[in-house]
Every structure is written in structure tokens, then in C-alpha cells.
Amino acid sequence: MGSMEDGMEVRRRVLGQEHVDRATAATTDLDRSFQEWITESVWGGIWTRPGIDIRSRSMVTIAILGALNHEELELHLRAARNTGVTPEDVAEVLLHVAAYAGVPAGNRAFKLAKTIYEEEER
């Protein structure tokens, strides 16, 4: 298991200060244990493991969220710029999603990525 400190550091690096500050400020007694668990176990335990770098973890996360058609895909597509993942990397990852998880999942993920990159260009 990782540490809260390591988890918070990686979480801020990947998702950005503003997002983590908003999530932390929105924490209530209801979800406090959950927020602590994801920070310590996921961000501090999984994202800090030495086996693959943060860029690779980001691409794996994008692939999984895209395959699952999960709403957190947007968050991780936006965070990709913080992990060194380029739009070209995202396109390759989403091609894999379409091939292995199905065209509808890939189509939705590409549509979301295009929207995000168009916003960022403005």
C-alpha cells in the first residue's frame, strides 16, 4: 500500500492542482474514507509503482476508461498533457480500444478526445 503523501503528490501531478483542490474541498463525511482510500491505494500504491512510467500508466488508464465507456475518460484525457501523453498517443490508444473493446466504445472515446483537443486549441 502506498502513502497518502505520495498519492497526493501523484494525483496533483496527473490531474492538476485545481482539480484536486476542488475534489478535496468537496469531500464530506460521506466520502472522506473513499477519497483517502483512492489517494493512498490507487494514486499512492498503483501510480507510484516502479514497473511502468507515469506516461504509460496514463495511456493504460485512458484505454481502460475508453473500453468501459466510463465518464472519467474525460478527466484522464484532459490530464494526459500532464503525463507526457500526446494527441497522437491518444489516437493510437483509442484505435486499440476500438479494436479490442468495440467500435462504439472507440467512436465515443474519439468523439470526446476531439472535443477536448478542439477546446484546448481555442
BASE-149989 format. One record per residue: residue in three letters; residue number from 1; x, y, z of N, C-alpha, C in turn. Coordinates in pm, whole numbers, padded with zeros to 5 digits. Example, Ala and Ser with C-alpha at 12.3 -4.5 7.8 and 13.67 -1.06 7.14 Angstrom:
BASE-149989
<res=Ala&n=1&nX=01319&nY=-00569&nZ=00780&caX=01230&caY=-00450&caZ=00780&cX=01320&cY=-00330&cZ=00780>
<res=Ser&n=2&nX=01285&nY=-00225&nZ=00708&caX=01367&caY=-00106&caZ=00714&cX=01290&cY=00003&cZ=00787>
end
This chain:
BASE-149989
<res=Met&n=1&nX=00085&nY=-00118&nZ=00000&caX=00000&caY=00000&caZ=00000&cX=00089&cY=00124&cZ=00000>
<res=Gly&n=2&nX=00046&nY=00226&nZ=-00070&caX=00121&caY=00349&caZ=-00080&cX=00093&cY=00441&cZ=00037>
<res=Ser&n=3&nX=00146&nY=00560&nZ=00027&caX=00123&caY=00657&caZ=00133&cX=00031&cY=00769&cZ=00083>
<res=Met&n=4&nX=-00035&nY=00834&nZ=00177&caX=-00121&caY=00947&caZ=00143&cX=-00038&cY=01058&cZ=00077>
<res=Glu&n=5&nX=00081&nY=01082&nZ=00129&caX=00165&caY=01189&caZ=00076&cX=00206&cY=01161&cZ=-00069>
<res=Asp&n=6&nX=00253&nY=01038&nZ=-00094&caX=00291&caY=01002&caZ=-00230&cX=00170&cY=01008&cZ=-00322>
<res=Gly&n=7&nX=00058&nY=00957&nZ=-00274&caX=-00064&caY=00956&caZ=-00353&cX=-00110&cY=01096&cZ=-00389>
<res=Met&n=8&nX=-00106&nY=01186&nZ=-00293&caX=-00150&caY=01323&caZ=-00320&cX=-00055&cY=01392&cZ=-00418>
<res=Glu&n=9&nX=00074&nY=01364&nZ=-00406&caX=00171&caY=01423&caZ=-00498&cX=00145&cY=01377&cZ=-00642>
<res=Val&n=10&nX=00124&nY=01248&nZ=-00663&caX=00099&caY=01196&caZ=-00797&cX=-00037&cY=01242&cZ=-00847>
<res=Arg&n=11&nX=-00136&nY=01240&nZ=-00762&caX=-00270&caY=01284&caZ=-00801&cX=-00266&cY=01428&cZ=-00850>
<res=Arg&n=12&nX=-00194&nY=01514&nZ=-00778&caX=-00183&caY=01655&caZ=-00819&cX=-00104&cY=01668&cZ=-00949>
<res=Arg&n=13&nX=00002&nY=01588&nZ=-00963&caX=00083&caY=01593&caZ=-01086&cX=00001&cY=01553&cZ=-01208>
<res=Val&n=14&nX=-00077&nY=01449&nZ=-01195&caX=-00153&caY=01397&caZ=-01308&cX=-00278&cY=01480&cZ=-01335>
<res=Leu&n=15&nX=-00359&nY=01501&nZ=-01234&caX=-00490&caY=01565&caZ=-01253&cX=-00485&cY=01717&cZ=-01245>
<res=Gly&n=16&nX=-00379&nY=01771&nZ=-01187&caX=-00365&caY=01915&caZ=-01174&cX=-00411&cY=01966&cZ=-01038>
<res=Gln&n=17&nX=-00348&nY=02073&nZ=-00994&caX=-00377&caY=02132&caZ=-00864&cX=-00524&cY=02170&cZ=-00849>
<res=Glu&n=18&nX=-00578&nY=02237&nZ=-00950&caX=-00715&caY=02288&caZ=-00941&cX=-00816&cY=02175&cZ=-00922>
<res=His&n=19&nX=-00802&nY=02069&nZ=-01001&caX=-00896&caY=01957&caZ=-00990&cX=-00889&cY=01894&cZ=-00851>
<res=Val&n=20&nX=-00768&nY=01869&nZ=-00804&caX=-00752&caY=01804&caZ=-00673&cX=-00801&cY=01896&cZ=-00562>
<res=Asp&n=21&nX=-00774&nY=02026&nZ=-00574&caX=-00825&caY=02121&caZ=-00474&cX=-00978&cY=02119&cZ=-00470>
<res=Arg&n=22&nX=-01043&nY=02115&nZ=-00588&caX=-01190&caY=02109&caZ=-00593&cX=-01241&cY=01979&cZ=-00531>
<res=Ala&n=23&nX=-01179&nY=01868&nZ=-00566&caX=-01222&caY=01738&caZ=-00513&cX=-01203&cY=01732&cZ=-00362>
<res=Thr&n=24&nX=-01093&nY=01786&nZ=-00315&caX=-01065&caY=01786&caZ=-00171&cX=-01166&cY=01875&cZ=-00098>
<res=Ala&n=25&nX=-01192&nY=01992&nZ=-00153&caX=-01288&caY=02084&caZ=-00091&cX=-01429&cY=02027&cZ=-00088>
<res=Ala&n=26&nX=-01462&nY=01943&nZ=-00187&caX=-01596&caY=01885&caZ=-00196&cX=-01613&cY=01759&cZ=-00111>
<res=Thr&n=27&nX=-01506&nY=01714&nZ=-00050&caX=-01513&caY=01593&caZ=00033&cX=-01600&cY=01618&cZ=00155>
<res=Thr&n=28&nX=-01687&nY=01521&nZ=00185&caX=-01774&caY=01528&caZ=00302&cX=-01747&cY=01407&cZ=00390>
<res=Asp&n=29&nX=-01815&nY=01401&nZ=00502&caX=-01802&caY=01284&caZ=00589&cX=-01844&cY=01157&cZ=00516>
<res=Leu&n=30&nX=-01938&nY=01169&nZ=00423&caX=-01986&caY=01053&caZ=00349&cX=-01877&cY=00988&cZ=00265>
<res=Asp&n=31&nX=-01798&nY=01070&nZ=00193&caX=-01698&caY=01012&caZ=00103&cX=-01553&cY=01031&cZ=00148>
<res=Arg&n=32&nX=-01531&nY=01080&nZ=00268&caX=-01394&caY=01104&caZ=00316&cX=-01310&cY=00977&cZ=00313>
<res=Ser&n=33&nX=-01363&nY=00867&nZ=00361&caX=-01287&caY=00741&caZ=00361&cX=-01256&cY=00695&cZ=00219>
<res=Phe&n=34&nX=-01351&nY=00712&nZ=00128&caX=-01328&caY=00676&caZ=-00012&cX=-01217&cY=00762&cZ=-00072>
<res=Gln&n=35&nX=-01223&nY=00893&nZ=-00052&caX=-01120&caY=00983&caZ=-00105&cX=-00982&cY=00947&cZ=-00049>
<res=Glu&n=36&nX=-00976&nY=00917&nZ=00078&caX=-00849&caY=00877&caZ=00139&cX=-00800&cY=00746&cZ=00080>
<res=Trp&n=37&nX=-00892&nY=00652&nZ=00060&caX=-00854&caY=00522&caZ=00004&cX=-00799&cY=00535&cZ=-00138>
<res=Ile&n=38&nX=-00869&nY=00611&nZ=-00225&caX=-00817&caY=00623&caZ=-00362&cX=-00685&cY=00699&cZ=-00365>
<res=Thr&n=39&nX=-00669&nY=00797&nZ=-00279&caX=-00543&caY=00872&caZ=-00277&cX=-00429&cY=00782&cZ=-00231>
<res=Glu&n=40&nX=-00452&nY=00707&nZ=-00127&caX=-00346&caY=00621&caZ=-00073&cX=-00324&cY=00496&cZ=-00158>
<res=Ser&n=41&nX=-00429&nY=00425&nZ=-00190&caX=-00416&caY=00296&caZ=-00256&cX=-00397&cY=00305&cZ=-00407>
<res=Val&n=42&nX=-00477&nY=00387&nZ=-00473&caX=-00468&caY=00395&caZ=-00618&cX=-00354&cY=00489&cZ=-00659>
<res=Trp&n=43&nX=-00362&nY=00615&nZ=-00616&caX=-00259&caY=00712&caZ=-00655&cX=-00126&cY=00683&cZ=-00587>
<res=Gly&n=44&nX=-00128&nY=00649&nZ=-00459&caX=-00004&caY=00624&caZ=-00386&cX=00048&cY=00482&cZ=-00401>
<res=Gly&n=45&nX=-00040&nY=00388&nZ=-00431&caX=00000&caY=00249&caZ=-00442&cX=00021&cY=00202&cZ=-00584>
<res=Ile&n=46&nX=-00073&nY=00230&nZ=-00673&caX=-00063&caY=00184&caZ=-00811&cX=00018&cY=00279&cZ=-00898>
<res=Trp&n=47&nX=-00016&nY=00408&nZ=-00896&caX=00050&caY=00503&caZ=-00984&cX=00197&cY=00526&cZ=-00948>
<res=Thr&n=48&nX=00241&nY=00489&nZ=-00830&caX=00381&caY=00510&caZ=-00790&cX=00467&cY=00385&cZ=-00804>
<res=Arg&n=49&nX=00409&nY=00276&nZ=-00849&caX=00487&caY=00153&caZ=-00866&cX=00596&cY=00175&cZ=-00971>
<res=Pro&n=50&nX=00711&nY=00108&nZ=-00954&caX=00822&caY=00130&caZ=-01046&cX=00813&cY=00055&cZ=-01180>
<res=Gly&n=51&nX=00716&nY=-00034&nZ=-01197&caX=00712&caY=-00119&caZ=-01316&cX=00696&cY=-00049&cZ=-01448>
<res=Ile&n=52&nX=00611&nY=00054&nZ=-01454&caX=00595&caY=00134&caZ=-01577&cX=00589&cY=00281&cZ=-01539>
<res=Asp&n=53&nX=00624&nY=00365&nZ=-01634&caX=00629&caY=00509&caZ=-01604&cX=00489&cY=00571&cZ=-01605>
<res=Ile&n=54&nX=00483&nY=00695&nZ=-01560&caX=00355&caY=00764&caZ=-01546&cX=00287&cY=00785&cZ=-01681>
<res=Arg&n=55&nX=00364&nY=00806&nZ=-01787&caX=00308&caY=00822&caZ=-01921&cX=00237&cY=00694&cZ=-01963>
<res=Ser&n=56&nX=00302&nY=00582&nZ=-01942&caX=00241&caY=00453&caZ=-01977&cX=00118&cY=00426&cZ=-01893>
<res=Arg&n=57&nX=00123&nY=00456&nZ=-01765&caX=00005&caY=00437&caZ=-01679&cX=-00112&cY=00523&cZ=-01727>
<res=Ser&n=58&nX=-00081&nY=00643&nZ=-01770&caX=-00185&caY=00731&caZ=-01822&cX=-00250&cY=00671&cZ=-01946>
<res=Met&n=59&nX=-00169&nY=00617&nZ=-02037&caX=-00225&caY=00557&caZ=-02158&cX=-00306&cY=00432&cZ=-02125>
<res=Val&n=60&nX=-00260&nY=00352&nZ=-02032&caX=-00337&caY=00233&caZ=-01991&cX=-00470&cY=00277&cZ=-01932>
<res=Thr&n=61&nX=-00468&nY=00379&nZ=-01850&caX=-00591&caY=00429&caZ=-01787&cX=-00688&cY=00480&cZ=-01892>
<res=Ile&n=62&nX=-00638&nY=00554&nZ=-01991&caX=-00723&caY=00602&caZ=-02099&cX=-00785&cY=00485&cZ=-02175>
<res=Ala&n=63&nX=-00706&nY=00383&nZ=-02200&caX=-00757&caY=00265&caZ=-02272&cX=-00866&cY=00195&cZ=-02192>
<res=Ile&n=64&nX=-00843&nY=00176&nZ=-02064&caX=-00942&caY=00106&caZ=-01981&cX=-01071&cY=00188&cZ=-01971>
<res=Leu&n=65&nX=-01058&nY=00316&nZ=-01943&caX=-01176&caY=00400&caZ=-01931&cX=-01252&cY=00411&cZ=-02062>
<res=Gly&n=66&nX=-01178&nY=00417&nZ=-02174&caX=-01241&caY=00419&caZ=-02305&cX=-01315&cY=00289&cZ=-02333>
<res=Ala&n=67&nX=-01252&nY=00177&nZ=-02299&caX=-01314&caY=00047&caZ=-02321&cX=-01440&cY=00030&cZ=-02238>
<res=Leu&n=68&nX=-01439&nY=00084&nZ=-02118&caX=-01553&caY=00074&caZ=-02028&cX=-01659&cY=00182&cZ=-02056>
<res=Asn&n=69&nX=-01628&nY=00273&nZ=-02149&caX=-01719&caY=00382&caZ=-02178&cX=-01750&cY=00460&cZ=-02050>
<res=His&n=70&nX=-01646&nY=00485&nZ=-01974&caX=-01659&caY=00543&caZ=-01840&cX=-01649&cY=00695&cZ=-01843>
<res=Glu&n=71&nX=-01728&nY=00759&nZ=-01761&caX=-01731&caY=00906&caZ=-01758&cX=-01597&cY=00967&cZ=-01717>
<res=Glu&n=72&nX=-01512&nY=00896&nZ=-01644&caX=-01383&caY=00951&caZ=-01604&cX=-01282&cY=00958&cZ=-01718>
<res=Leu&n=73&nX=-01319&nY=00906&nZ=-01835&caX=-01231&caY=00917&caZ=-01952&cX=-01199&cY=01064&cZ=-01979>
<res=Glu&n=74&nX=-01298&nY=01151&nZ=-01970&caX=-01274&caY=01293&caZ=-01995&cX=-01166&cY=01348&cZ=-01902>
<res=Leu&n=75&nX=-01174&nY=01317&nZ=-01776&caX=-01075&caY=01364&caZ=-01678&cX=-00935&cY=01320&cZ=-01719>
<res=His&n=76&nX=-00920&nY=01194&nZ=-01757&caX=-00787&caY=01143&caZ=-01790&cX=-00739&cY=01187&cZ=-01927>
<res=Leu&n=77&nX=-00830&nY=01215&nZ=-02020&caX=-00788&caY=01274&caZ=-02147&cX=-00735&cY=01415&cZ=-02123>
<res=Arg&n=78&nX=-00801&nY=01490&nZ=-02039&caX=-00754&caY=01625&caZ=-02006&cX=-00622&cY=01621&cZ=-01930>
<res=Ala&n=79&nX=-00605&nY=01520&nZ=-01847&caX=-00483&caY=01506&caZ=-01767&cX=-00364&cY=01457&cZ=-01849>
<res=Ala&n=80&nX=-00390&nY=01403&nZ=-01967&caX=-00283&caY=01344&caZ=-02047&cX=-00169&cY=01442&cZ=-02073>
<res=Arg&n=81&nX=-00200&nY=01569&nZ=-02089&caX=-00093&caY=01667&caZ=-02114&cX=00003&cY=01677&cZ=-01996>
<res=Asn&n=82&nX=-00044&nY=01639&nZ=-01876&caX=00041&caY=01644&caZ=-01756&cX=00130&cY=01522&cZ=-01745>
<res=Thr&n=83&nX=00103&nY=01420&nZ=-01825&caX=00179&caY=01295&caZ=-01814&cX=00267&cY=01269&cZ=-01936>
<res=Gly&n=84&nX=00268&nY=01361&nZ=-02030&caX=00350&caY=01344&caZ=-02149&cX=00283&cY=01267&cZ=-02261>
<res=Val&n=85&nX=00154&nY=01239&nZ=-02246&caX=00079&caY=01168&caZ=-02349&cX=00032&cY=01270&cZ=-02453>
<res=Thr&n=86&nX=00068&nY=01247&nZ=-02577&caX=00034&caY=01340&caZ=-02685&cX=-00100&cY=01301&cZ=-02749>
<res=Pro&n=87&nX=-00159&nY=01392&nZ=-02826&caX=-00279&caY=01355&caZ=-02902&cX=-00254&cY=01236&cZ=-02995>
<res=Glu&n=88&nX=-00135&nY=01227&nZ=-03050&caX=-00102&caY=01113&caZ=-03136&cX=-00101&cY=00983&cZ=-03056>
<res=Asp&n=89&nX=-00049&nY=00988&nZ=-02932&caX=-00053&caY=00871&caZ=-02844&cX=-00198&cY=00831&cZ=-02816>
<res=Val&n=90&nX=-00281&nY=00931&nZ=-02786&caX=-00422&caY=00905&caZ=-02757&cX=-00489&cY=00839&cZ=-02876>
<res=Ala&n=91&nX=-00460&nY=00885&nZ=-02998&caX=-00520&caY=00826&caZ=-03117&cX=-00483&cY=00678&cZ=-03128>
<res=Glu&n=92&nX=-00358&nY=00645&nZ=-03100&caX=-00314&caY=00505&caZ=-03106&cX=-00385&cY=00421&cZ=-03000>
<res=Val&n=93&nX=-00394&nY=00475&nZ=-02880&caX=-00461&caY=00404&caZ=-02771&cX=-00608&cY=00381&cZ=-02806>
<res=Leu&n=94&nX=-00674&nY=00482&nZ=-02860&caX=-00816&caY=00468&caZ=-02891&cX=-00840&cY=00375&cZ=-03010>
<res=Leu&n=95&nX=-00744&nY=00362&nZ=-03100&caX=-00756&caY=00260&caZ=-03204&cX=-00757&cY=00121&cZ=-03142>
<res=His&n=96&nX=-00674&nY=00102&nZ=-03040&caX=-00672&caY=-00026&caZ=-02968&cX=-00806&cY=-00049&cZ=-02898>
<res=Val&n=97&nX=-00859&nY=00056&nZ=-02839&caX=-00990&caY=00045&caZ=-02774&cX=-01094&cY=-00002&cZ=-02875>
<res=Ala&n=98&nX=-01096&nY=00061&nZ=-02991&caX=-01194&caY=00024&caZ=-03093&cX=-01175&cY=-00122&cZ=-03138>
<res=Ala&n=99&nX=-01050&nY=-00163&nZ=-03153&caX=-01023&caY=-00300&caZ=-03200&cX=-01058&cY=-00405&cZ=-03095>
<res=Tyr&n=100&nX=-01030&nY=-00378&nZ=-02970&caX=-01045&caY=-00480&caZ=-02867&cX=-01169&cY=-00464&cZ=-02779>
<res=Ala&n=101&nX=-01226&nY=-00343&nZ=-02774&caX=-01345&caY=-00323&caZ=-02691&cX=-01468&cY=-00291&cZ=-02774>
<res=Gly&n=102&nX=-01448&nY=-00269&nZ=-02903&caX=-01560&caY=-00245&caZ=-02991&cX=-01563&cY=-00105&cZ=-03049>
<res=Val&n=103&nX=-01615&nY=-00098&nZ=-03168&caX=-01623&caY=00029&caZ=-03240&cX=-01706&cY=00133&cZ=-03165>
<res=Pro&n=104&nX=-01820&nY=00099&nZ=-03105&caX=-01894&caY=00203&caZ=-03033&cX=-01814&cY=00268&cZ=-02920>
<res=Ala&n=105&nX=-01738&nY=00189&nZ=-02846&caX=-01654&caY=00246&caZ=-02739&cX=-01546&cY=00335&cZ=-02798>
<res=Gly&n=106&nX=-01483&nY=00288&nZ=-02905&caX=-01380&caY=00368&caZ=-02970&cX=-01437&cY=00495&cZ=-03029>
<res=Asn&n=107&nX=-01553&nY=00486&nZ=-03091&caX=-01617&caY=00602&caZ=-03150&cX=-01648&cY=00708&cZ=-03045>
<res=Arg&n=108&nX=-01705&nY=00666&nZ=-02934&caX=-01737&caY=00761&caZ=-02827&cX=-01610&cY=00825&cZ=-02773>
<res=Ala&n=109&nX=-01506&nY=00745&nZ=-02751&caX=-01380&caY=00797&caZ=-02696&cX=-01314&cY=00895&cZ=-02792>
<res=Phe&n=110&nX=-01313&nY=00862&nZ=-02923&caX=-01257&caY=00955&caZ=-03021&cX=-01336&cY=01086&cZ=-03024>
<res=Lys&n=111&nX=-01468&nY=01076&nZ=-03018&caX=-01552&caY=01196&caZ=-03019&cX=-01518&cY=01286&cZ=-02900>
<res=Leu&n=112&nX=-01505&nY=01227&nZ=-02783&caX=-01470&caY=01303&caZ=-02663&cX=-01332&cY=01365&cZ=-02676>
<res=Ala&n=113&nX=-01235&nY=01288&nZ=-02722&caX=-01098&caY=01339&caZ=-02738&cX=-01095&cY=01456&cZ=-02836>
<res=Lys&n=114&nX=-01166&nY=01443&nZ=-02948&caX=-01171&caY=01552&caZ=-03045&cX=-01228&cY=01679&cZ=-02983>
<res=Thr&n=115&nX=-01335&nY=01666&nZ=-02905&caX=-01395&caY=01781&caZ=-02838&cX=-01295&cY=01848&cZ=-02745>
<res=Ile&n=116&nX=-01226&nY=01768&nZ=-02667&caX=-01128&caY=01822&caZ=-02572&cX=-01015&cY=01893&cZ=-02644>
<res=Tyr&n=117&nX=-00957&nY=01830&nZ=-02747&caX=-00846&caY=01892&caZ=-02819&cX=-00889&cY=02017&cZ=-02894>
<res=Glu&n=118&nX=-01011&nY=02019&nZ=-02946&caX=-01062&caY=02140&caZ=-03010&cX=-01076&cY=02253&cZ=-02911>
<res=Glu&n=119&nX=-01125&nY=02224&nZ=-02791&caX=-01136&caY=02325&caZ=-02684&cX=-01000&cY=02382&cZ=-02649>
<res=Glu&n=120&nX=-00902&nY=02294&nZ=-02637&caX=-00767&caY=02336&caZ=-02596&cX=-00699&cY=02422&cZ=-02702>
<res=Glu&n=121&nX=-00738&nY=02403&nZ=-02828&caX=-00679&caY=02483&caZ=-02937&cX=-00733&cY=02626&cZ=-02940>
<res=Arg&n=122&nX=-00849&nY=02647&nZ=-02882&caX=-00911&caY=02781&caZ=-02884&cX=-00842&cY=02877&cZ=-02793>
end
